[in-house]
Amino acid sequence: MKYSYQLFLLCFLLLTGCKQEQKDFVTTDFYTTELFKDVQLQAIFKDSKTFVDLVPDRPYAELAAMYDAEKTAASFSLEDFVSTHFSDKFNSGQVIVTDTTKNMYEHISSMWGKLTRGPDTPVENSSRIALPFKYVVPGGRFREIYYWDSYFTIEGLLVDDQDELAKSMVDNFSFLIDSLGFIPNGTRNYYLTRSQPPFYALMVDAICRDDPEMFSEYFPYILKEYEFWMAGKKDVKGIYTPDKYVVRVGEDLFMNRYWDSGTTPRPESYKEDFHLASELSSSKEKTTLYTNMRSGAASGWDFSSRWYTRENDFGSTKTADILAVDLNCLLYFMEKSIARGYGLKGDAENQELFLYKAEERKTSIVKLFWKADDNFFYDYNYQQKDFARTPTLAAAFPLFFEIASEEQAKGVRDKLMTNFLKDGGLVTTLEHSGQQWDAPNGWAPLQYVAVEGLLNYGYVEEAKTIMQRWLALNERVYKDTGKMMEKYNVEDISLLSGGGEYETQDGFGWTNGVALAFKKLLDEMDPEE
């Protein structure tokens, strides 16, 4: 199995040139050309992502030169230029027609085929990174595979006995680690400056539940991803100084932050970032803001008051200054997984080393992120040397990974049920900023993490309440619209959701996965119902 898998990847790499393709992606200057800037800033398309997903009819450099030569002509039309030279090669299968005879769960099961893509054939000049195996896209405007979305999709696939499809998704992520050195935010070249919450080890754990011996096949990729996340460690100098994704918090103690290596507006949200920075006077201030916006996208929480350093001020986003509790919990699990892998290899020395690293990180998580006077886990702003300013559902991650003490778990439980629980489930934060990862919105992945975290500490009734309210909201919206949504308004369950840089999307991968996982859990709790 392992040999044939690696042979397949080698053939795919040779046929598609993906090793070279990565180099070409990184050195492509198209996103800094006048053509690109003008299309985005003149809002030729309502959604900035539309343009970067279109496929040009020739290399970007040629088109940029053509534009510079033609744009001063009196008869020149930018819209005509774009429509002539750019097209959508991936629009098939995007229209979803609901069968109203199906209930929500039957609808979800029928959706896997409609959301499945691949194996990919490379398309010349496309921003899409071709993948060698089948995969499930989220839906709507998201027509490529996304990193942390996919873990929750995989959990749903496993409930629905789609084991081979779940495994092929993990194999695609293994391919990305092998060929690029990490898993990008999504499989587009404009995402190659950042990753997302590292759920790969959890994906491997999920598909290996019924076949633990298969874990060894994926262990090298977990180790390689870990090396990516810890790459800055050797270059960090003083205490509370960062390098890449790593921040030194003690003499020989390191924690992680979300970070993006880019210093320009995000190509897929160019006009939004550009306009946000337009009031800043210096190029240094603008570069810092762009880095923080990109880092917020790397967190998956794009965007949220979680990253604000001043209330109601989007421009105060300082994601790169914040040690994130969820990220460090995920790195803890990665370290535990690496110890498991070394144990299976019979390498006791490295097994003990990574068990030590995991235990050291666990101690640091409890010490650094636990705010005793609020009985809750908070992110930590290492620049201000203080807790981040607002509580969020990220506090559930230490329960999900069983890092919290019983007393801490009770404190988190109490705040979740008193402050975060609404009629439709858990709200993401307690602030109404207008950002999509804030109130009044709830998101499937965070419902899942909170529910599993509560169950880990025996809070069964609380977990049931959250699941029942979330599924009731999903079912009501499905009945009214025939769709599964990316996010939901959990405060006013007569509405859908709002906020953010784009319209509410339907499909939707992780919502489908969590709905199936919750239904299974509830059925197991009350088998007679």
C-alpha positions as CSV (number, residue, x, y, z in Angstrom):
1,M,0.0,0.0,0.0
2,K,2.7,2.5,1.0
3,Y,4.9,1.6,-2.0
4,S,2.1,1.9,-4.5
5,Y,1.0,5.2,-2.9
6,Q,4.4,6.7,-3.1
7,L,4.9,5.4,-6.7
8,F,1.7,7.1,-7.7
9,L,2.8,10.4,-6.2
10,L,6.1,10.2,-7.9
11,C,4.4,9.6,-11.3
12,F,2.0,12.5,-10.6
13,L,4.8,14.8,-9.7
14,L,6.7,13.9,-12.9
15,L,3.6,14.3,-15.1
16,T,2.4,17.6,-13.6
17,G,5.7,19.2,-12.7
18,C,4.4,20.1,-9.3
19,K,7.9,20.5,-7.8
20,Q,8.7,23.1,-10.4
21,E,5.1,24.5,-10.2
22,Q,5.7,25.5,-6.6
23,K,8.7,27.5,-7.6
24,D,6.7,29.2,-10.4
25,F,3.9,30.0,-8.1
26,V,6.2,31.7,-5.6
27,T,8.1,33.8,-8.2
28,T,5.0,34.8,-10.2
29,D,4.7,38.6,-10.0
30,F,1.2,38.8,-11.6
31,Y,-0.4,39.9,-8.3
32,T,1.7,43.0,-8.3
33,T,1.1,44.1,-11.9
34,E,-1.0,47.1,-12.9
35,L,-3.4,44.8,-14.7
36,F,-4.2,42.8,-11.5
37,K,-4.4,45.9,-9.3
38,D,-6.7,47.7,-11.7
39,V,-9.1,44.8,-12.1
40,Q,-9.4,44.4,-8.4
41,L,-9.6,48.0,-7.4
42,Q,-12.1,48.9,-10.1
43,A,-14.2,46.0,-8.8
44,I,-14.8,44.4,-12.2
45,F,-16.1,41.5,-10.1
46,K,-18.2,41.9,-7.0
47,D,-16.1,39.2,-5.2
48,S,-12.3,39.7,-5.4
49,K,-11.8,35.9,-5.4
50,T,-13.5,35.6,-8.8
51,F,-10.7,37.1,-10.8
52,V,-7.8,35.1,-9.2
53,D,-9.7,31.9,-10.0
54,L,-10.2,32.7,-13.7
55,V,-7.8,31.1,-16.1
56,P,-5.9,33.4,-18.5
57,D,-5.5,32.4,-22.2
58,R,-1.7,32.9,-22.0
59,P,1.0,33.5,-19.4
60,Y,0.4,36.3,-17.0
61,A,3.5,38.2,-18.0
62,E,2.3,38.4,-21.6
63,L,-1.1,39.7,-20.5
64,A,0.3,42.2,-18.2
65,A,2.5,43.6,-21.0
66,M,-0.4,43.6,-23.4
67,Y,-2.5,45.6,-20.9
68,D,0.3,48.2,-20.3
69,A,0.5,48.7,-24.1
70,E,-3.2,48.9,-24.8
71,K,-4.8,50.6,-21.8
72,T,-4.2,54.2,-22.9
73,A,-6.1,53.7,-26.2
74,A,-9.4,55.7,-26.2
75,S,-11.4,52.7,-27.1
76,F,-9.9,50.5,-24.5
77,S,-12.3,48.7,-22.1
78,L,-10.8,46.8,-19.1
79,E,-14.0,44.7,-18.8
80,D,-13.7,43.6,-22.4
81,F,-10.0,42.9,-22.0
82,V,-10.7,40.6,-19.0
83,S,-13.6,38.8,-20.7
84,T,-11.5,38.2,-23.8
85,H,-8.5,36.8,-22.1
86,F,-9.8,35.2,-18.9
87,S,-12.3,32.4,-18.5
88,D,-13.8,30.1,-15.8
89,K,-12.6,26.5,-16.4
90,F,-14.0,25.0,-13.2
91,N,-17.7,26.0,-13.2
92,S,-19.1,22.6,-13.7
93,G,-21.0,20.9,-10.9
94,Q,-21.5,24.1,-8.9
95,V,-25.3,24.5,-9.3
96,I,-27.0,22.5,-6.5
97,V,-30.6,21.6,-7.0
98,T,-32.3,20.3,-3.8
99,D,-34.6,17.3,-3.9
100,T,-37.4,18.4,-1.6
101,T,-38.4,14.7,-1.0
102,K,-35.2,14.2,1.0
103,N,-34.8,15.1,4.6
104,M,-31.7,17.1,5.6
105,Y,-29.6,14.0,6.4
106,E,-30.5,12.3,3.1
107,H,-29.7,15.5,1.3
108,I,-26.2,15.6,3.0
109,S,-25.5,12.0,1.9
110,S,-26.5,12.9,-1.7
111,M,-24.3,16.0,-1.6
112,W,-20.9,14.2,-1.4
113,G,-20.9,13.3,-5.1
114,K,-21.8,16.9,-6.0
115,L,-19.0,18.4,-3.9
116,T,-16.4,15.8,-5.0
117,R,-13.6,16.8,-7.4
118,G,-10.5,15.2,-8.7
119,P,-8.2,13.6,-9.5
120,D,-7.2,16.8,-11.2
121,T,-5.8,17.4,-14.7
122,P,-3.4,20.4,-14.5
123,V,-4.7,23.4,-16.4
124,E,-2.1,25.7,-17.9
125,N,-1.8,29.1,-16.3
126,S,-4.4,28.3,-13.7
127,S,-4.0,29.4,-10.1
128,R,-5.3,25.9,-9.0
129,I,-2.9,23.4,-7.6
130,A,-3.7,20.0,-9.2
131,L,-4.3,17.1,-6.8
132,P,-3.8,13.4,-7.5
133,F,-6.8,12.0,-5.6
134,K,-10.5,12.7,-5.2
135,Y,-11.5,15.4,-2.6
136,V,-14.5,17.2,-1.3
137,V,-14.7,21.0,-1.7
138,P,-16.7,23.2,0.8
139,G,-19.1,24.5,-1.8
140,G,-20.2,27.9,-3.1
141,R,-17.3,30.2,-4.0
142,F,-14.9,27.7,-2.5
143,R,-14.1,25.3,-5.4
144,E,-10.8,24.0,-4.2
145,I,-9.9,22.0,-1.1
146,Y,-9.4,23.9,2.1
147,Y,-7.2,22.7,5.0
148,W,-9.1,22.8,8.3
149,D,-12.5,22.6,6.7
150,S,-11.5,19.1,5.5
151,Y,-11.1,17.6,8.9
152,F,-14.8,18.2,9.8
153,T,-15.8,17.0,6.3
154,I,-13.8,13.8,6.8
155,E,-15.6,13.1,10.1
156,G,-18.9,13.3,8.2
157,L,-17.6,11.1,5.4
158,L,-16.6,8.4,8.0
159,V,-20.1,8.5,9.5
160,D,-21.6,8.1,6.0
161,D,-19.3,5.1,5.3
162,Q,-17.3,7.1,2.7
163,D,-14.0,5.7,4.0
164,E,-12.2,5.6,0.7
165,L,-13.1,9.2,-0.1
166,A,-12.0,10.3,3.4
167,K,-8.7,8.5,2.9
168,S,-8.1,10.0,-0.5
169,M,-8.5,13.5,1.0
170,V,-5.8,12.7,3.6
171,D,-3.6,11.3,0.7
172,N,-4.0,14.7,-1.0
173,F,-2.8,16.5,2.0
174,S,0.1,14.0,2.3
175,F,0.9,14.9,-1.3
176,L,0.9,18.6,-0.5
177,I,3.2,18.2,2.5
178,D,5.5,16.0,0.3
179,S,5.6,18.3,-2.7
180,L,5.3,21.8,-1.1
181,G,6.7,21.1,2.4
182,F,3.4,22.2,4.1
183,I,-0.4,22.3,3.6
184,P,-1.5,25.6,2.2
185,N,-4.6,27.4,3.3
186,G,-6.2,26.1,0.1
187,T,-5.1,24.6,-3.2
188,R,-4.5,27.9,-5.0
189,N,-1.2,29.6,-5.7
190,Y,-2.3,32.7,-3.9
191,Y,-2.5,30.7,-0.7
192,L,1.1,29.5,-0.8
193,T,2.3,32.1,1.8
194,R,0.3,30.6,4.6
195,S,-1.2,27.4,6.1
196,Q,-4.3,27.0,8.3
197,P,-5.0,25.4,11.7
198,P,-3.0,22.2,11.4
199,F,-5.6,19.4,11.6
200,Y,-3.6,16.9,9.5
201,A,-2.7,14.7,12.5
202,L,-6.3,14.6,13.5
203,M,-7.4,13.6,10.0
204,V,-4.9,10.7,10.1
205,D,-6.1,9.7,13.6
206,A,-9.7,9.7,12.2
207,I,-9.1,7.5,9.2
208,C,-6.9,5.1,11.3
209,R,-9.5,4.4,14.0
210,D,-10.4,1.0,12.5
211,D,-6.9,0.3,11.1
212,P,-4.3,1.6,13.6
213,E,-1.5,0.0,11.7
214,M,-2.1,2.4,8.8
215,F,-0.8,5.2,11.0
216,S,2.8,4.4,10.1
217,E,2.1,5.2,6.5
218,Y,1.3,8.8,7.4
219,F,3.8,9.4,10.2
220,P,6.5,10.9,8.0
221,Y,4.1,13.5,6.8
222,I,3.0,14.5,10.3
223,L,6.7,14.9,11.2
224,K,7.4,17.0,8.1
225,E,4.5,19.3,8.8
226,Y,5.7,19.7,12.4
227,E,9.1,20.8,11.1
228,F,7.3,23.5,9.0
229,W,5.4,24.9,12.0
230,M,8.6,24.9,14.1
231,A,10.9,26.2,11.3
232,G,11.6,29.6,13.0
233,K,12.7,28.0,16.3
234,K,16.5,28.0,15.5
235,D,16.5,31.7,14.6
236,V,14.5,33.2,17.5
237,K,16.7,35.4,19.6
238,G,15.2,37.1,22.7
239,I,12.3,36.2,25.0
240,Y,8.9,37.2,23.4
241,T,10.4,37.6,20.0
242,P,9.0,35.8,16.9
243,D,10.4,34.1,13.9
244,K,7.9,32.7,11.3
245,Y,5.3,30.7,13.3
246,V,7.3,30.5,16.5
247,V,7.7,32.8,19.5
248,R,10.2,32.2,22.3
249,V,8.4,32.5,25.6
250,G,11.1,31.1,27.9
251,E,14.8,30.3,27.7
252,D,14.1,27.0,25.9
253,L,10.4,27.2,25.6
254,F,8.5,28.0,22.3
255,M,4.9,28.5,21.4
256,N,3.2,29.2,18.1
257,R,1.3,31.9,16.4
258,Y,-0.6,32.2,13.1
259,W,1.5,34.0,10.5
260,D,1.7,34.6,6.8
261,S,5.0,35.4,5.0
262,G,3.3,37.9,2.6
263,T,3.4,41.7,3.0
264,T,0.9,42.8,0.4
265,P,-2.9,42.8,0.2
266,R,-4.3,39.3,-0.2
267,P,-4.8,38.6,-3.9
268,E,-8.2,37.0,-3.3
269,S,-9.3,40.0,-1.1
270,Y,-7.2,42.7,-2.7
271,K,-9.5,45.7,-2.7
272,E,-10.7,45.0,0.8
273,D,-7.2,45.0,2.2
274,F,-6.1,47.9,0.1
275,H,-8.9,50.1,1.2
276,L,-8.5,49.2,4.9
277,A,-4.9,50.3,4.7
278,S,-5.6,53.4,2.6
279,E,-5.8,55.7,5.7
280,L,-2.4,54.6,7.0
281,S,0.4,57.1,6.2
282,S,3.5,55.0,6.1
283,S,4.4,51.9,4.0
284,K,5.6,50.2,7.1
285,E,2.2,50.6,8.8
286,K,0.6,49.2,5.6
287,T,2.9,46.3,5.4
288,T,2.3,45.4,9.1
289,L,-1.5,45.6,8.6
290,Y,-1.3,43.3,5.5
291,T,0.8,40.8,7.4
292,N,-1.8,40.8,10.2
293,M,-4.7,40.5,7.8
294,R,-3.0,37.6,6.0
295,S,-2.3,36.0,9.4
296,G,-5.9,36.3,10.3
297,A,-6.8,34.4,7.2
298,A,-4.2,31.8,8.2
299,S,-6.1,31.3,11.5
300,G,-9.3,30.4,9.6
301,W,-11.1,33.1,11.7
302,D,-11.1,35.7,8.9
303,F,-12.2,37.9,10.4
304,S,-13.0,38.4,14.1
305,S,-12.7,40.8,17.0
306,R,-10.6,38.0,18.4
307,W,-7.6,39.6,16.7
308,Y,-8.5,43.2,17.6
309,T,-6.4,45.1,20.1
310,R,-9.0,47.9,20.3
311,E,-12.8,47.4,20.6
312,N,-14.8,47.9,17.3
313,D,-11.6,48.7,15.3
314,F,-11.0,46.3,12.4
315,G,-7.8,48.2,11.6
316,S,-6.4,47.2,15.0
317,T,-6.1,43.5,13.9
318,K,-2.9,42.1,15.3
319,T,-3.1,38.4,14.6
320,A,0.6,38.0,14.4
321,D,1.1,39.4,17.9
322,I,-1.1,36.8,19.4
323,L,-0.3,33.3,20.7
324,A,-3.4,31.4,19.8
325,V,-4.8,28.8,22.2
326,D,-6.3,26.6,19.5
327,L,-3.1,26.5,17.4
328,N,-1.0,25.5,20.4
329,C,-3.4,22.8,21.3
330,L,-3.2,21.4,17.8
331,L,0.6,21.5,18.0
332,Y,0.3,19.5,21.3
333,F,-1.7,16.8,19.5
334,M,0.9,16.8,16.7
335,E,3.7,16.2,19.2
336,K,1.7,13.4,20.8
337,S,1.1,11.9,17.3
338,I,4.9,12.1,16.5
339,A,5.6,10.3,19.7
340,R,3.1,7.6,18.7
341,G,4.9,7.3,15.3
342,Y,8.3,6.9,16.8
343,G,6.9,4.3,19.2
344,L,5.6,2.3,16.3
345,K,9.1,2.4,14.8
346,G,10.6,1.2,18.0
347,D,12.5,4.5,18.4
348,A,12.2,4.9,22.2
349,E,14.6,7.9,22.4
350,N,12.6,10.1,20.0
351,Q,9.3,8.8,21.4
352,E,10.3,10.0,24.9
353,L,11.6,13.3,23.4
354,F,8.2,14.1,21.8
355,L,6.2,13.0,24.8
356,Y,8.3,15.5,26.8
357,K,7.7,18.2,24.2
358,A,4.0,17.5,24.3
359,E,3.9,17.6,28.1
360,E,6.0,20.8,28.2
361,R,3.5,22.4,25.8
362,K,0.6,21.2,27.8
363,T,2.0,22.8,30.9
364,S,2.7,26.0,29.0
365,I,-0.9,26.1,27.6
366,V,-2.4,25.9,31.1
367,K,0.1,28.5,32.4
368,L,-0.1,31.0,29.6
369,F,-3.7,30.8,28.4
370,W,-5.7,30.2,31.6
371,K,-7.2,33.4,33.0
372,A,-8.0,32.4,36.6
373,D,-10.1,35.5,37.5
374,D,-12.4,34.7,34.6
375,N,-12.2,30.8,34.7
376,F,-11.6,30.7,31.0
377,F,-8.9,30.2,28.4
378,Y,-7.8,33.3,26.5
379,D,-5.3,33.9,23.7
380,Y,-2.2,35.7,24.8
381,N,-0.8,38.9,23.2
382,Y,3.0,38.4,23.6
383,Q,3.7,42.0,22.5
384,Q,1.5,43.4,25.3
385,K,2.5,40.5,27.6
386,D,-1.1,40.1,28.6
387,F,-4.3,38.1,27.7
388,A,-6.0,39.0,24.5
389,R,-8.9,41.4,25.0
390,T,-11.9,39.1,24.4
391,P,-13.2,35.6,25.2
392,T,-13.9,33.3,22.3
393,L,-14.9,29.7,21.5
394,A,-11.2,28.9,21.0
395,A,-11.3,28.2,24.8
396,A,-12.9,24.9,24.0
397,F,-9.8,23.5,22.4
398,P,-8.0,22.6,25.7
399,L,-11.1,20.5,26.6
400,F,-11.1,18.9,23.1
401,F,-7.5,17.7,23.6
402,E,-8.0,16.9,27.3
403,I,-5.4,19.5,28.4
404,A,-7.7,21.3,30.9
405,S,-8.0,20.2,34.5
406,E,-11.4,19.2,35.8
407,E,-11.7,22.6,37.5
408,Q,-10.8,24.4,34.4
409,A,-13.2,22.4,32.3
410,K,-16.0,23.3,34.7
411,G,-15.1,27.0,34.3
412,V,-15.2,26.7,30.5
413,R,-18.4,24.7,30.7
414,D,-20.1,27.4,32.9
415,K,-19.1,30.3,30.6
416,L,-20.1,28.4,27.5
417,M,-23.5,27.5,28.8
418,T,-24.2,30.9,30.4
419,N,-22.7,33.4,27.9
420,F,-22.1,31.6,24.6
421,L,-25.1,29.3,24.3
422,K,-27.9,30.8,22.2
423,D,-31.2,29.5,20.8
424,G,-29.3,28.0,17.8
425,G,-26.1,26.8,19.4
426,L,-22.9,28.5,20.5
427,V,-22.0,32.0,19.3
428,T,-18.3,32.4,18.3
429,T,-17.5,35.5,20.3
430,L,-19.6,37.8,22.5
431,E,-19.0,40.8,20.3
432,H,-21.1,42.2,17.5
433,S,-18.4,43.6,15.3
434,G,-20.0,42.9,11.9
435,Q,-17.2,40.4,11.2
436,Q,-18.4,36.9,10.3
437,W,-16.4,35.1,13.1
438,D,-18.2,37.1,15.7
439,A,-21.7,37.3,17.2
440,P,-24.4,36.5,16.1
441,N,-22.8,33.8,14.0
442,G,-22.2,30.2,14.9
443,W,-19.9,27.9,12.9
444,A,-20.0,24.1,12.6
445,P,-16.4,23.3,13.5
446,L,-16.5,25.2,16.7
447,Q,-19.8,23.6,17.7
448,Y,-18.0,20.2,17.2
449,V,-14.9,21.1,19.2
450,A,-17.0,22.4,22.1
451,V,-19.3,19.4,22.1
452,E,-16.4,16.9,22.0
453,G,-14.6,18.8,24.6
454,L,-17.5,18.8,27.0
455,L,-18.1,15.1,26.5
456,N,-14.4,14.5,27.4
457,Y,-15.2,15.8,30.9
458,G,-18.5,14.1,31.3
459,Y,-20.8,17.1,30.5
460,V,-23.2,15.0,28.5
461,E,-26.4,17.0,29.0
462,E,-24.7,20.2,28.1
463,A,-23.3,18.6,24.9
464,K,-26.7,17.3,24.0
465,T,-28.2,20.7,24.4
466,I,-25.7,22.3,22.0
467,M,-26.1,19.5,19.4
468,Q,-29.9,19.6,19.6
469,R,-30.1,23.4,19.2
470,W,-27.5,23.4,16.4
471,L,-29.2,20.6,14.4
472,A,-32.7,22.2,14.9
473,L,-31.3,25.4,13.4
474,N,-29.7,23.5,10.5
475,E,-33.0,21.6,9.9
476,R,-35.1,24.8,9.9
477,V,-32.9,26.6,7.4
478,Y,-32.8,23.5,5.2
479,K,-36.5,23.2,5.3
480,D,-36.8,26.9,4.3
481,T,-34.1,27.1,1.7
482,G,-33.1,23.5,0.8
483,K,-29.5,24.3,1.6
484,M,-26.8,23.7,4.1
485,M,-25.0,26.9,5.0
486,E,-21.4,27.8,5.8
487,K,-22.4,29.6,9.0
488,Y,-25.7,30.4,10.9
489,N,-27.2,33.1,13.0
490,V,-27.5,31.4,16.3
491,E,-29.0,34.4,18.2
492,D,-32.0,35.0,15.9
493,I,-32.9,31.6,14.5
494,S,-35.3,33.2,12.1
495,L,-32.4,34.6,10.1
496,L,-29.5,33.0,8.2
497,S,-26.2,34.8,9.0
498,G,-24.2,37.8,8.0
499,G,-21.0,39.8,8.1
500,G,-17.7,39.2,6.4
501,E,-16.1,39.9,3.0
502,Y,-18.5,37.8,1.0
503,E,-22.0,36.5,0.9
504,T,-23.2,33.5,2.9
505,Q,-22.2,30.3,1.0
506,D,-24.1,27.1,0.7
507,G,-22.9,23.6,0.2
508,F,-21.4,23.1,2.7
509,G,-18.6,20.7,3.6
510,W,-18.0,21.1,7.3
511,T,-21.6,21.9,8.1
512,N,-22.6,18.6,6.4
513,G,-19.9,16.7,8.3
514,V,-20.7,18.0,11.7
515,A,-24.5,17.5,11.2
516,L,-23.9,13.8,10.5
517,A,-21.5,13.5,13.4
518,F,-23.9,15.1,15.8
519,K,-26.8,13.0,14.6
520,K,-24.8,9.8,15.2
521,L,-23.8,11.0,18.7
522,L,-27.4,11.8,19.6
523,D,-28.6,8.5,18.2
524,E,-26.0,6.7,20.3
525,M,-27.0,8.6,23.4
526,D,-30.8,7.9,22.9
527,P,-31.0,4.8,20.7
528,E,-34.8,4.5,21.2
529,E,-35.6,8.0,19.9
